[in-house]
Amino acid sequence: MGKAIRIQPREIDVPQDDPFQNDLLGRKESAEVLTRLIDVFEGPCVLAVDAAWGNGKTTFLNMWAQHLLNRKFPLVKFNAWETDFSNEPLVTLSAELMKGLQEYTTSPPGEKTDLTQKINETKKVATEIVRWVTPGLIRAAMGLLDVAPLLKEEVAQILTSYAEDRLSVYEKAQESVKEFRVVLEDMAKVLSEEREHPLVIMIDELDRCRPSYAVELLEVAKHLFSVDHVVFVLAINRDQLGHSIKGLYGSGFDAEDYLRRFFDIDFQLPEPERDTFIDVSLRAACVPDYFQRTQRSEMWNYEDALTFFQVFFKSSDLSLRRIAQAIHRLGLVLASLRGKHRLAAMAAVVALILRTINADLYHRFIRGEASDEQVVDAVFSRSGANDIREEKKSNLFEAVVVLACYEVSGSRDDEIETPLMKKYRIWAQSAEKGATPDFPDAPRAEDVIYYVDGLLERTTTPYRTGIGFVHSVQCLELLYSGLEDDSLEDKT
């Protein structure tokens, strides 16, 4: 039985005594700024922490939450996506709040503190409100009839369905909402005075929930739980949440205006420093260990691989989660190789970069349905990739793609030219004849040709042709028989 390997990357550990010890993205300063900000709030506040999907919102919230706990902030935190199975966000939020507040009810045996009594009273009223209040009645009871015509129609239907003889249910719901807010604010005031900080309620993964659940949870948080001494922190992808709202209320609905009504403060997580993140992720996946083991047979070293990843993964349209998953896949394959089996690391890195940047093009390329020229054009036409084209490593990348194209087609470079090489040789020959002004990219063409010729001369990998690109693809797609049979089990 081979060594057990994790399928998914581990979550970043958040030590209790030093929450930012493993902070790869430099987010400690943001947490400290937000801590000072929410600590001065007296009135209710809903704070939106906004970042694109996969850019570390959850990790940031975990670190910041521990930082707040260390500062003695009363805090309740839960993952909205994990409660998405529920059709009652009011029940979910109430239950999570009561569960989270339980630790603050501790008191000597036989003695009930004022705070314990307040929390118990809040639990009792929360139970009562759940009996009477539905999402539609919350909107009506909180005076949200002007949110949109769609909501007016919804509330009208609700009230009609109850009929006149059941309007007392609506009145009871209205009374329950008022009573709950009074009791909740009273409890939060006592808790904040005891702890000298406001109560913080963190909700993560809201933008991953079903549209109806996400919107209803947002409405409940803002209009039912929005009282003095309570700060709501919502980790969101604002664009994705906007799509969810439009999916619920219609494409013509003004989602941006709707969200402005709910968020008192917007905070955009700063774009992380990617070079460090990539280096740490590669080391966590034990990629440098492979280069150290194979340094005599590899024409590449770890620093070359690191540079490639940093150059081609710098674009902001790639989330940190996608980058981490790609690197983890490479580490998984390297760790799964049996005995003396090897992977052509340079070809594997290029294949993995292409697979991550454009999976559809990657699969067409390895099937021989896309040319090297199409691959290169697609890679460098991406947003923010213009400056990458000027770096020497980009020319090496193109050379590897050319050689990969030869391998995929089953031909040798002296048998047939690939589309990219044909174009580059024309440019290079024209440049030699003094026609450089008409071919401004001639220097790049010369570099690519130089690298192609050099790589073929230096290739020492034990593959039938080229630099082992096809073999590397088989490994990355877990199709190579040299991978451990049982190495893909997650036993940790």
GULO-835156 format. One line per 2 residues: number of its first residue (from 1); their letters; for each residue z, x, y of C-alpha. Coordinates in steps of 0.1 Angstrom, whole numbers. Each point is the difference from the previous one (the first is absolute). Layout:
NUM = a = Z:X:Y ~ ... $
This chain:
1 = mg = 0:0:0 ~ -10:14:34 $
3 = ka = 20:2:32 ~ 8:-34:15 $
5 = ir = -17:-6:33 ~ 5:-26:27 $
7 = iq = -30:-23:6 ~ 12:-9:36 $
9 = pr = 13:25:25 ~ 37:-1:5 $
11 = ei = 15:-17:30 ~ 14:25:25 $
13 = dv = 37:6:-5 ~ 22:-10:29 $
15 = pq = 33:19:-3 ~ 29:-19:14 $
17 = dd = 15:29:19 ~ -34:11:15 $
19 = pf = -26:-28:0 ~ -27:21:15 $
21 = qn = 3:29:-23 ~ -33:-8:-18 $
23 = dl = -18:-13:31 ~ -36:12:-4 $
25 = lg = -13:-18:30 ~ 24:10:28 $
27 = rk = 13:-35:6 ~ 37:9:7 $
29 = es = -6:-1:38 ~ -15:-35:-2 $
31 = ae = 31:-12:-20 ~ 24:15:26 $
33 = vl = -19:-16:29 ~ 0:-34:-16 $
35 = tr = 37:3:-9 ~ 9:6:36 $
37 = li = -22:-29:10 ~ 14:-27:-22 $
39 = dv = 35:12:6 ~ -1:-13:36 $
41 = fe = -14:-34:-9 ~ 24:-29:6 $
43 = gp = -24:-29:-4 ~ -22:-8:-29 $
45 = cv = -29:23:-7 ~ -29:3:-25 $
47 = la = -14:35:-2 ~ -34:6:-17 $
49 = vd = -5:35:-16 ~ -37:2:-3 $
51 = aa = -21:24:-21 ~ -31:-3:-22 $
53 = wg = 4:-7:-37 ~ 11:31:-19 $
55 = ng = 11:20:30 ~ 37:2:-9 $
57 = kt = 16:-32:15 ~ 22:-5:-30 $
59 = tf = 12:36:-2 ~ 7:-1:37 $
61 = ln = 21:-32:-4 ~ 19:15:-29 $
63 = mw = 9:31:20 ~ 8:-19:32 $
65 = aq = 21:-26:-19 ~ 22:28:-15 $
67 = hl = 2:16:34 ~ 13:-33:15 $
69 = ln = 25:-4:-29 ~ 13:35:7 $
71 = rk = 5:-11:36 ~ 20:-30:-12 $
73 = fp = -26:-26:9 ~ 3:-33:-20 $
75 = lv = -33:-2:-18 ~ -18:-23:-24 $
77 = kf = -33:11:-14 ~ -24:-16:-24 $
79 = na = -36:2:-12 ~ -19:-32:9 $
81 = we = -28:7:-26 ~ 26:0:-28 $
83 = td = 10:-35:10 ~ -36:-12:4 $
85 = fs = 3:-21:-31 ~ 23:-24:18 $
87 = ne = -15:-29:19 ~ 31:-3:22 $
89 = pl = 3:29:25 ~ 30:-17:16 $
91 = vt = 19:1:-34 ~ -11:36:-6 $
93 = ls = 11:13:34 ~ 33:-19:-1 $
95 = ae = 8:12:-34 ~ -9:37:8 $
97 = lm = 21:-2:32 ~ 30:-14:-17 $
99 = kg = -3:25:-28 ~ -3:28:25 $
101 = lq = 30:-11:20 ~ 22:-2:-31 $
103 = ey = 12:36:4 ~ 13:-7:34 $
105 = tt = 24:-27:-13 ~ 24:24:-17 $
107 = sp = 36:-4:11 ~ 35:6:-16 $
109 = pg = 9:-24:-29 ~ 12:-33:13 $
111 = ek = -11:7:35 ~ -31:-14:17 $
113 = td = -12:17:31 ~ -17:-18:28 $
115 = lt = -33:17:-10 ~ 4:-11:-36 $
117 = qk = 6:-36:11 ~ -30:1:23 $
119 = in = -23:13:-27 ~ 12:-26:-25 $
121 = et = -6:-27:25 ~ -35:13:6 $
123 = kk = -6:-1:-37 ~ 12:-37:-2 $
125 = va = -23:-11:29 ~ -29:20:-14 $
127 = te = 3:-19:-33 ~ 1:-33:20 $
129 = iv = -31:8:20 ~ -20:8:-31 $
131 = rw = 6:-35:-12 ~ -16:-16:30 $
133 = vt = -25:24:16 ~ -36:6:-10 $
135 = pg = -24:24:18 ~ -17:-29:18 $
137 = li = 33:-14:11 ~ 11:34:13 $
139 = ra = -30:0:23 ~ 8:-34:12 $
141 = am = 37:5:3 ~ -5:33:19 $
143 = gl = -25:-16:25 ~ -31:17:-13 $
145 = ld = -22:-30:4 ~ -21:18:26 $
147 = va = -9:30:-22 ~ -34:-14:-9 $
149 = pl = -17:-33:-7 ~ 1:9:-37 $
151 = lk = 38:1:1 ~ 2:-33:19 $
153 = ee = -20:-16:-28 ~ 21:15:-26 $
155 = va = 33:-12:15 ~ -15:-34:7 $
157 = qi = -9:-3:-37 ~ 35:11:-10 $
159 = lt = 17:-26:22 ~ -24:-27:-10 $
161 = sy = 7:7:-37 ~ 37:-5:6 $
163 = ae = -6:-33:18 ~ 23:-17:25 $
165 = dr = 27:-7:-25 ~ 2:37:-8 $
167 = ls = -1:15:35 ~ 37:6:-5 $
169 = vy = -10:29:-23 ~ -18:16:29 $
171 = ek = 30:-6:23 ~ 23:15:-26 $
173 = aq = -23:31:-2 ~ 1:3:37 $
175 = es = 38:-1:0 ~ 1:25:-29 $
177 = vk = -22:25:19 ~ 22:-2:31 $
179 = ef = 32:4:-20 ~ -13:29:-20 $
181 = rv = -11:19:31 ~ 34:-5:16 $
183 = vl = 19:11:-31 ~ -23:30:-6 $
185 = ed = 3:12:36 ~ 38:-4:-2 $
187 = ma = 1:21:-32 ~ -24:26:14 $
189 = kv = 21:4:31 ~ 32:6:-20 $
191 = ls = -19:24:-23 ~ -16:20:29 $
193 = ee = 34:3:18 ~ 16:13:-32 $
195 = re = -27:25:-7 ~ -9:6:37 $
197 = hp = -37:-5:-9 ~ -23:-30:-4 $
199 = lv = -8:-14:-34 ~ -34:14:-11 $
201 = im = -22:-20:-25 ~ -29:20:-13 $
203 = id = -30:-17:-17 ~ -26:22:-16 $
205 = el = -35:-7:-15 ~ -5:-32:19 $
207 = dr = -37:7:4 ~ -5:2:-38 $
209 = cr = 13:-36:-6 ~ -20:-31:-5 $
211 = ps = -11:-12:34 ~ 20:-33:-1 $
213 = ya = 32:18:-11 ~ -4:28:26 $
215 = ve = -5:-24:28 ~ 28:-23:-10 $
217 = ll = 24:29:-5 ~ -9:13:35 $
219 = ev = 6:-34:15 ~ 33:-4:-17 $
221 = ak = 11:35:11 ~ -10:-6:36 $
223 = hl = 11:-36:6 ~ 29:-6:-23 $
225 = fs = 17:34:-2 ~ -7:12:35 $
227 = vd = 34:1:16 ~ 21:24:21 $
229 = hv = 12:32:-18 ~ -28:-2:-26 $
231 = vf = -29:24:0 ~ -29:-7:-24 $
233 = vl = -22:30:-10 ~ -33:-10:-16 $
235 = ai = -22:27:-16 ~ -36:-12:4 $
237 = nr = -36:8:1 ~ -8:-20:31 $
239 = dq = -37:-3:-8 ~ 6:-12:-36 $
241 = lg = 27:-24:11 ~ -25:-14:26 $
243 = hs = -25:-6:-29 ~ 27:-18:-19 $
245 = ik = 7:-23:29 ~ -37:-8:5 $
247 = gl = -3:-6:-37 ~ 27:-27:3 $
249 = yg = -9:-16:33 ~ -37:6:1 $
251 = sg = -24:28:12 ~ 0:-15:36 $
253 = fd = 38:3:3 ~ 12:25:26 $
255 = ae = 22:21:-24 ~ 7:27:26 $
257 = dy = 14:-25:25 ~ 20:-15:-28 $
259 = lr = 16:33:-10 ~ 9:8:36 $
261 = rf = 23:-30:0 ~ 19:14:-30 $
263 = fd = 4:37:8 ~ 22:10:29 $
265 = id = -8:37:-4 ~ -29:17:-17 $
267 = fq = 4:36:-13 ~ -30:19:-14 $
269 = lp = 11:26:-25 ~ -15:33:13 $
271 = ep = -30:15:-20 ~ 15:25:-24 $
273 = er = -7:37:-3 ~ -23:-1:-30 $
275 = dt = -4:37:-8 ~ 37:4:-9 $
277 = fi = 0:-33:-19 ~ -30:11:-21 $
279 = dv = 15:34:-7 ~ 33:-15:-11 $
281 = sl = -17:-27:-21 ~ -21:27:-18 $
283 = ra = 31:20:-8 ~ 18:-31:-12 $
285 = ac = -29:-6:-24 ~ 3:36:-12 $
287 = vp = -36:8:10 ~ 9:36:11 $
289 = dy = 15:6:-34 ~ -34:-5:-16 $
291 = fq = -17:25:23 ~ 27:25:-7 $
293 = rt = -5:-4:-38 ~ -38:3:2 $
295 = qr = -3:25:29 ~ -20:25:-22 $
297 = se = -26:-25:-10 ~ -3:-21:31 $
299 = mw = -24:10:29 ~ 22:-20:23 $
301 = ny = 36:2:10 ~ 26:-26:11 $
303 = ed = -5:8:37 ~ -37:-9:-3 $
305 = al = 9:-33:-17 ~ 26:-8:26 $
307 = tf = -25:7:28 ~ -25:-23:-16 $
309 = fq = 24:-29:-2 ~ 13:5:35 $
311 = vf = -36:2:14 ~ -13:-31:-17 $
313 = fk = 32:-21:-1 ~ 7:3:37 $
315 = ss = -18:-32:10 ~ 23:-28:10 $
317 = dl = -20:-26:-20 ~ 16:14:-31 $
319 = sl = 36:-13:-5 ~ 27:24:-11 $
321 = rr = 4:-21:-31 ~ -36:5:-10 $
323 = ia = 3:37:6 ~ 33:2:-21 $
325 = qa = -16:-19:-28 ~ -30:22:-1 $
327 = ih = 21:32:-1 ~ 22:-15:-26 $
329 = rl = -30:-7:-22 ~ -11:36:2 $
331 = gl = 36:11:-9 ~ 0:-24:-29 $
333 = vl = -32:13:-14 ~ 10:37:4 $
335 = as = 33:-7:-17 ~ -17:-18:-28 $
337 = lr = -24:28:-10 ~ 7:12:-35 $
339 = gk = 8:36:-8 ~ -27:23:14 $
341 = hr = -22:-27:12 ~ -11:5:36 $
343 = la = -13:-20:29 ~ -25:13:25 $
345 = am = 23:-4:29 ~ -25:4:28 $
347 = aa = -24:-26:-15 ~ 30:-23:-8 $
349 = vv = 13:2:36 ~ -35:-9:14 $
351 = al = -4:-28:-25 ~ 35:-14:9 $
353 = il = -7:2:37 ~ -32:-20:-4 $
355 = rt = 17:-24:-24 ~ 27:-7:27 $
357 = in = -23:-2:30 ~ -27:-22:-16 $
359 = ad = 6:-11:-35 ~ -32:-20:-3 $
361 = ly = -22:29:11 ~ 20:23:-23 $
363 = hr = -7:-21:-31 ~ -37:-3:9 $
365 = fi = -2:37:5 ~ 15:9:-34 $
367 = rg = -24:-25:-16 ~ -29:18:17 $
369 = ea = -8:-30:22 ~ 8:17:33 $
371 = sd = -13:34:13 ~ 20:29:14 $
373 = eq = -16:-8:34 ~ 14:-36:-1 $
375 = vv = 34:13:-9 ~ 2:25:28 $
377 = da = -14:-24:26 ~ 26:-26:-11 $
379 = vf = 29:24:1 ~ -8:14:35 $
381 = sr = -10:-33:15 ~ 36:-13:-3 $
383 = sg = 21:-6:31 ~ 15:32:12 $
385 = an = -21:22:-23 ~ -23:15:27 $
387 = di = 22:29:7 ~ 5:7:-37 $
389 = re = -37:8:-3 ~ 4:31:21 $
391 = ek = 26:16:-23 ~ -10:26:-26 $
393 = ks = 17:-18:-28 ~ -23:-30:6 $
395 = nl = -30:22:-9 ~ 18:11:-32 $
397 = fe = 6:-37:-7 ~ -37:-7:3 $
399 = av = -8:29:-23 ~ 22:-14:-27 $
401 = vv = -16:-34:4 ~ -34:16:-4 $
403 = la = 10:17:-32 ~ 16:-32:-12 $
405 = cy = -32:-17:5 ~ -18:25:-22 $
407 = ev = 26:-5:-27 ~ -2:-38:1 $
409 = sg = -38:1:-2 ~ 1:24:-29 $
411 = sr = -23:25:18 ~ 4:35:13 $
413 = dd = -4:11:36 ~ -31:20:-8 $
415 = ei = -17:-30:-17 ~ 1:-26:27 $
417 = et = 15:-2:35 ~ 24:-27:10 $
419 = pl = -8:-20:31 ~ 26:18:20 $
421 = mk = -10:35:-11 ~ -37:-8:6 $
423 = ky = 8:-10:36 ~ 23:30:6 $
425 = ri = -25:25:-14 ~ -27:-14:24 $
427 = wa = 25:4:29 ~ 9:35:-11 $
429 = qs = -36:11:-4 ~ -9:-15:34 $
431 = ae = 29:18:16 ~ -13:33:-14 $
433 = kg = -33:-7:17 ~ 17:-5:34 $
435 = at = 0:-38:0 ~ 38:-2:4 $
437 = pd = -1:-24:31 ~ -17:-26:-21 $
439 = fp = 26:4:-28 ~ 34:3:17 $
441 = da = 18:-4:-34 ~ -18:30:-14 $
443 = pr = 32:22:0 ~ 17:-26:-22 $
445 = ae = -29:-1:-23 ~ 1:38:-4 $
447 = dv = 37:-2:-8 ~ -4:-27:-26 $
449 = iy = -28:19:-17 ~ 21:32:1 $
451 = yv = 30:-19:-16 ~ -23:-16:-27 $
453 = dg = -14:34:-10 ~ 34:16:1 $
455 = ll = 17:-26:-21 ~ -26:2:-27 $
457 = er = 4:37:-2 ~ 38:-1:0 $
459 = tt = 4:-29:-24 ~ 21:11:-30 $
461 = tp = 11:-34:-12 ~ -8:-7:-37 $
463 = yr = -23:-29:6 ~ -37:-3:-11 $
465 = tg = -13:-2:36 ~ 12:3:35 $
467 = ig = 36:-1:12 ~ 14:-26:-24 $
469 = fv = -4:-31:23 ~ -9:-24:-29 $
471 = hs = 30:13:-20 ~ 23:-4:30 $
473 = vq = -12:-36:5 ~ 8:-8:-37 $
475 = cl = 35:13:5 ~ 5:-19:32 $
477 = el = -12:-32:-17 ~ 23:7:-29 $
479 = ly = -30:2:-24 ~ 5:36:-12 $
481 = sg = 13:5:-35 ~ 19:31:11 $
483 = le = 26:-22:18 ~ 32:-6:-19 $
485 = dd = -2:-31:-21 ~ 34:-13:10 $
487 = sl = 4:17:34 ~ -7:-31:21 $
489 = ed = 32:-18:-10 ~ 24:-5:29 $
491 = kt = 33:9:-16 ~ 21:9:30 $
